[in-house]
């Protein structure tokens, strides 16, 4: 992808409610994006919903004074009534406003960039997303925790690091058992609304972002995978996110930050599923992928895996009505029908599961090395 003029096909979409204290920082970071300039400004649309503070006046002043000359800033004010007054509705409206803007200007192959009002974008964020989209259908950016205080608590920083090690360990298992060809290592594991990128045509074809109160970003990713979309976790794409423990969404990022802060203070232990859970999940999805790759014999392959006949019949009927484009779509649809493998695993202390993951990684790595050594020479 040529970077010159690339941002002309993009729009950054931001929902904001009472973010007068944080939004200017995001706007400044977007104004500093590589590839943006007075002759090639970056579009930014802010959906200011139910604001009772100075969010809108501050944005109006920025636009009027021209202090962010590398941006084209559009502010859309909205009043959202209950029960729809939540982030899912606001984010969907922000993305739809971005679609409208690109359509108005006749942009072909337009791209939506989603982020949050309290995020901070590195200078290469927009271009890195566009580059990553060259080989993907949706790009998730890595979340980098940006402490609100100058000197973050050492215990909390250590907890953040150990949790990241855990998820890196889960991805290491995937790389051994079923490495995704469209999302090669090194990769991160984040695909949340603070940093998502996808083309307008795909966004509209899957019905847009579900307007639900929590988890709207993961629901959009699931819709993309259901049609066979390749989700890329490119290490070159990252976004700074706040560690504030007071947020807009119960169960969102702020809830997780509050949980971590309390544990860092000694209030309980951080627990996560054991390695065996992830091994079973990865191997199950691998087996389903291989079943699909047998071609028309996939129902027989599923029977050999012990899948119920009723589930196989339902999948066959669904695929007849809406064909699967690839194994990604097949696995996503089958997972939606079957659900989680067995009962919910009992979460275990973080240090225990870290050791568990490393032990399993070493065992699987050794088995793979032994298998390669025993394979006959070509």
N, C-alpha and C positions, 0 to 999 in steps of 0.2 A: 504494500500500500504506500502510495506517495503521500507524505505528510503535508505538503504544500496545499493549502485550501481544504484539507480533509475535514476540518471542523465545520465547514459550511453545510454538511449533511446531518449535523447533530443538534440536539437540544437537551439541556439538563433540566430535569423535572424535580421540583422540591416542594413537598407539602410543609406548611409551617403554621403553627398555632402558638401565639404569644412567644415568639422567639427573637424579640428585639435585642436581647443580650448576646445571642449566639450567631444569628444569621449574618451579620456584617462580616464576621470572620470567614464564613464559607464564601460569601460573595467576593471578598478580596482574593481568596485562594483561586477562585474560578477566573478572576480577572488576570491572574498570573499564569494561566495555562500556556504551555508551549504551543505554538501554532496559531494562537489568537492574537489579533492586533486590530488597530482602528480600521484597516482595510479588509480584515477577515475576522469580524467579531464572533464570539461564541454566544449562541442563544441560551438564555436561562429563563425559565418560567417558574414563578413561585405561586403556589396555590395557598393564599392566606385565608385560612378557614377559622371562623369564629374567634377572630383575634380581638382582644380587649386591651392590648398594650400598644406600644408604638411601632410594632412590626411594619405596618403599611406606611406610616409617615417616614420611617427611616429608609425604607426601600425607595419611596418617592423622592426623597432628598438625594439619594445616591444617583438615581436616574437623572434628576434635574441638574445636579451639579456636575455631572460627567466625570465623577471621580473614578469610575470603572469604565474607561473608554474602550476596553477590549471586549466588552460584553454588550449584548442587546438584551436588556432586562424587561420582562413582561410580568406584571403583577396582576393576578386574578383574585379578586375578593369573593368569598363565598360564605353563606350562612347555611350550615348543615344542621338539620333538626334531628333530635333523637327519634328512633334508635340508631340512625345512620351516622351520628356524629362521632366518628372514630377514624383512626389513621388509615384503615383500608379504603374507606370512601374518599378521604382526602387525597390519598396517593393515587387512586384510580383517576380522580378528577385532574390531578396534576399531569399525569401521563397523557390523558386524553387532550388536555390543553396543549401539550407538546405535539401530539399528532396533528391537531388542527393547525397549529402554526406552520409545521412543515408542509402540510397539504396546501395551505394558503399560498405558500411561496413556490409551489411546484417542485419541491425537493424529491428527487428520485433516490431510492435506496436509503431513505432517512433512518437515523439511529436515535433511539431514546436512551438517555443516561439518567438513571435514578440515583438520588442521594438524599441525605437527611439535612435538616437545617442546622444541626449542631456538629456536622462533619467538617473536616478540613481536607481539601484535595491537594495532593502533591502536584507539582507543576506539570508532570507528564501524565496525569491521570486520564484526561480525555483522549489524548492520542494513543496511550497504551491500550485503552479499551478498544478503540477502532482497529488498531493493529491486531489485537487478539481475536476480533470478530472475523478476520480474514479466514480463519480456519475453524470457526465455531458458529453456533446459532445464538447462544447466550453466554455472556461473560460475567462471572462473579469476581469482585475485588476482595483482596485480603484485608481484614479488619486489623488496623494497628491502633491499639488503645492509646489515646492522647490524654494524659492526666490533666485534670483541671487545676491541680495544685502544682506549684513549682517543684517541690521535692516529694514525689510519691512515696508512700509507705513501702519499706523494703519487703515486709512480709507479704503485702498484697502483690507487689511486682513479682515475687518469687512464685506465688500461687498462679498468677497469669501465665508465667513461663512453664510451670509444670502441667497446667491444663493444655497448653499448646503442644507440649511434648506428647501428651496422651493422644491427641487427635492426629499428630504426625505419625504416631505408632500405628493407629488404625489404618491410615493411608499406606503405611509400609506393608501391612498385611495384604491390602488390596493389590499392591504392586507385585506381590509374590503369587497370590492366588488367582487374580483376575484383573490384570492391569488394563485400564481403559485406553484404547488406542487413540481416542479423540481428546484425551485429557492426560497426557503423559507426565511423569515425574520430571522435574520437581513441580509440585503443585500445592496449593493450600486447600482448605476445605470450606471456604466461606462463599455463600451466594445469597446475601441478604440485601434488603432495599437500600442500605447505605451506599452500595456500589453494585449496580446491575447495568448491563448494556445489552440491548437487542434491537433488531431492525423493526421498523414500523410494520412492515407487511406481516412478519411473524407475530408480532404483538396482537394485531387485529385478527389474524387467522385463528388464534387460540382463544379468542373471546376476551382478551385483555386481562388485567389484574383483578382477581376476585375481591369484591368489596366486603371483606370480612374484618372483624374487630382485631384479630391478632393472627399472625402467620400468613399475611397476604403475599409476602415475597416468596415463601416456600411453596405456596399454592400456585403461584405463577410459574415457578421453575418446574413443578410437577406437570402443569399443562404443557409446557414446552417439551418436556421429555416424553409425554404421552403421544405426541405427534412425531417422535423420533429426533427431537432437537438435541444437538451436541452442546453440553454445558461445559465450559472451559473455566478452570480455576488457575488462570495464568499468574505466575509469580511476579510478573512485571506490573501487575495492576494491584494497587493498594489504596486505601483511604484511611485517614485518621478519624477515629470515632471517640466521642466523649466517654469518660468513665463515670459520668454523673449517675447517682443512685436514685434520682427522682425523674421519672419519665411520664410519657403520655399513655403507655400501654401496659396493662397488667400482663406479665409474662414476656415482656419485651426485653431489650438490651439493658434498660435501667434496672429491671427486676433482677437480672443476672448479676449486674455490678453490685447491687445491694447485698445479694447472697454472698458474693465473694468477699466483700468488705467485712461482713460479719464473721465469716470463717477465718479471715486473716487476723481478726481480733480475738480468736479463740472460741467463738461461739459455734461449736459443732465441727463436723468434718465434711470435706467435699467428696462426694461419692459419684461414681460413674460405672457403667456396665463393664463386666469382665471381658477379657480377650475372647473367650469362647463364644460369647454372643456375636461379636463381629465376625469371627471366623464362619459361624453358621450362616449369617446373613450374606456374606460375600460369596461363600460356596453355593448357596441356594441360587443367588442371582446369576452366578457363572453357569450353573447347570441349566437354568432356564434359557440363558443366551445360547448355549450349545444346542439345546433342544430346538430353538428357532432356526439355528443355522443348519439343521438337517434338511431344511426345505419343507416340502409338502408332508413329510412324515413327522412333523413336530407333535401332532397329537399322540402318536405312539411313543415318542420320546418322553412326553410328559407322563404317560401312563407308567413307563418304566421307573419314573421318579416317584411314583405313588400319589400323583395328583388325582383328586376325585373326578370321576367321570362327569359329574354335573358341572364342575368348573371348566373342564376341557370343552364340553358342549357349549357352554356359555361363551367361552373365548372364541370358539369357531364361529358362532353366530355373530359375535361382535366384529370379528375380523372380516366376515363376509359383508357386513354393512359398512364398515370403516376399515379398509385395509391398513395393515401395519407397514410402515416404510422401512423399518429396520429392527434390529434386535433391541435397541434402546426403547422403542415404543412398545414392543412385545413385553419386555420385562416390566416396564412401568405399569402397563395395564394388568398384567397377571398379578403383580404385587398389590395393586389396588383391590383385586378380587379376593386374594387369599389373606392379606393382612400380615401381621408380624409372625415370625416363626416361634410358635409355642407361647407360654406365659411370659409376661414381662420379666426380664432378668433382675435378680437382686443386685442393686448397686453396691459397690464395695469401695473402701477408702482409696483415695487417689494414688497414694504411694504404692499400695498393693497392686492396683491394676496397671500402674506403670511398669512394675517389675514383671507382672504377668504378661503384658504385651511384648516386652523385650525378650522374655524367655521363649514365647511362642514364635516370635520373629526369627530368633536364632535357630529353633528347631526346624521351621519350615524352610529357612534358607539352606540349612545343612541337607535336608531331604532333596531339595531341588538340585543342589550341587552334586549329591550322590547319583541322582537320576541322570544328570547330564554326563557324569563320568562313565556310567554304565551304558549309555546310548551307543549304538554301533556307529562307526565312522561312515561318513557319506561316501 
